[in-house]
C-alpha cells in the first residue's frame, strides 16, 4: 500500500466513524470492526447533542440565530479531534513498539 492509499484508508475509517459515510455500504468484515461513533445513544451522539443544545442556548442569550465565534470554536474542536484521530491511527501502527517502551519504563 502506498502513502496515498494509506492516507485514503485512514480518511475512510475516520469518515465511517463519524457517520459521514454509511458503514452499511461496506463489506461485513469492515462493519464488524468499524462502527459509527455517533449512532443513536452512543457517547458521540450524546456529546454532540450537548454541544448542539449549548450552542442554541448561547445564541438565544445573544439574541442571534448563529454566532461566528461559536462556529469557529465548534469547527476548531472538530478539526482537533480529527487530527488526534489520525495521530492515534499512526500510534496504533507502532503499538508493539510503544507497548514495549511502556513495559520497560514501568
C-alpha positions, 0 to 999 in steps of 0.5 A: 500500500502506498502513502496515498492509499494509506492516507485514503484508508485512514480518511475512510475509517475516520469518515465511517466513524463519524457517520459521514459515510454509511458503514452499511455500504461496506463489506461485513468484515469492515462493519464488524470492526468499524462502527459509527461513533455517533449512532443513536445513544452512543457517547458521540451522539450524546456529546454532540447533542450537548454541544448542539443544545449549548450552542442554541442556548448561547445564541438565544442569550445573544439574541442571534440565530448563529454566532461566528465565534461559536462556529469557529470554536465548534469547527476548531474542536472538530478539526482537533479531534480529527487530527488526534484521530489520525495521530492515534491511527499512526500510534496504533501502527507502532503499538508493539513498539510503544507497548514495549517502551511502556513495559520497560519504563514501568 
